[in-house]
Amino acid sequence: MGAILNLVERNLHEVRVDADRMLFHIPSSSLFAADEVTGGIIDALRQQSCSSEDLVQRLAGRFAGQDINETLRELIALEVVSDGSPLTPEIGISKVERTALNTVVLNVNTGCNLSCTYCYKEDLDKPSAGKKMGAETAEASVEMLLRESPDEERYSVVFFGGEPLSNRPLIEHMVDYCERRFSDAGKQVEFIMTTNATLLTEEIIDYLNKHRFGLSISIDGPKTVHDRNRITVGGQGTYDVVRRKVDLLLSRYRSRPVGARVTLTRGITDVETIWNHLFNELGFAEVGFAPVTSGDMANYNLTSEELVEVFANMKALGRRYLEAALEHRNIGFSNLHQLITDIHEGHKKALPCGAGLKMLAVDHKGELNLCHRFTGSSMPTFGNVHSGVKQVELNDFLSQRLDRSGTGCDTCRIRNLCSGGCYHESYARYGDPTHPTYHYCELMRDWVDFGIEVYSRIMAVNPAFISSYISPRKAH
């Protein structure tokens, strides 16, 4: 009598797409269509565990024994079926020993010329009171990056604020410094910036274009939506000025696609109308949505009913994305685009994002924060640009989040795509950045199932969309 075979449910998730059974292999984040033999084995083992000999007998009327055994070997290798051998630990590492930083976020000014009502920045100041980062701190940040991770080929320097363009002299100084420094080291560097667009001029746009900045513009949608929260220090709406600047930017900016970053707060759930305005009317290349659920000011957080509405509306926009993809068009819905990229490339995340692992954020004092959202918060920092990274503390923190035992993430089917959610959301909601963000698990699981369905349909009808629009993203 052979070993008893069991189905390993924690490694397998099934999504029906019309008549097809799509199997999402959870440990590797990969997707494949189940043929009839695979489906038959899964169904049989769901009903009752048995030996391989018994299984062949049970399925003998439908499939040849050789086909059953061959498929069984594949399913055992994937650890979807267990023959009693110990399963491979899903996360190959149980402890972070060393980070591989390749990105530094420079918080160049705590000052901002806007006073957006929902801003999460705890160190935000009025323009006159802004604490600007000095050149010495910024240069030391880059030196720290090269010292901590000398073997990376490509590095990113991100300019953040407040409003980063309110410290333009430092940005220009650092672009010169980095281009020279990384070139001498035989490395590549790219510059990234998120801006509210209000300070853009033709001259600044041409400068950013020349140095190939990756740009994201914070804009919340049409005038009525944008002017609710994105206001000046004096309380005036900013849509008209931002619209003028965006028109100027998109008419002149050629080096890279420009994305819009939308913050969704209480009362704002109409994803399709916002996308349509920003993509079709203003001409952004991509539009990404960030729902606020755990901000410090509770009255800006989406209610749980609104969050359900947001995800339903994202799926409605996702159906438009699918329709366009089948016609070989990309409509720039970056939330779904990223999910499909993750599924296509089999992204498998042990941790939710690169914070602490590949990226650290530097405040004006040179302190090292987990990410830009933590600058000015009461969370302890992880060293200083002059003295270096507190590697032991940082590795301990990341290892704590890596350990999924005793959490809902341990057996969750999207555990390797979500990995417990945003550290800052956990910190804001639970006071603990290592705590999983449980408040929208079901919605996220449903969203991933939707992504699997969209991806399957694209691959079945127009796989060229993937090679044209998904694969090139890796080149950036």
Secondary structure by P-SEA (a helix, b strand, c coil): cccbbbbccccbbbbbcccbbbbbbccccbbbbbcaaaaaaaaaaaaccccaaaaaaaacccccaaaaaaaaaaaaaaccccccccccccccccccccccccbbbbccccccccccccccccccccccccccccaaaaaaaaaaaaaacccccbbbbbbbccccccaaaaaaaaaaaaaaaaaaacbbbbbbbccccccccaaaaaaaaaacccccccccccccccccccccccccccaaaaaaaaaaaaaccccbbbbbbbbbcccccaaaaaaaaacccccccbbbbbbbcccccccccccaaaaaaaaaaaaaaaaaaaaaaaacccccaaaaaaaaaaaaacccccccccccccbbbbcccccccccccccccccccccccccccaaaaaaaaaaaaaccccccccccccccccccccaaaaaaacccccccccccaaaaaaaaaaaaaaaaaaaacccccccccccccccc
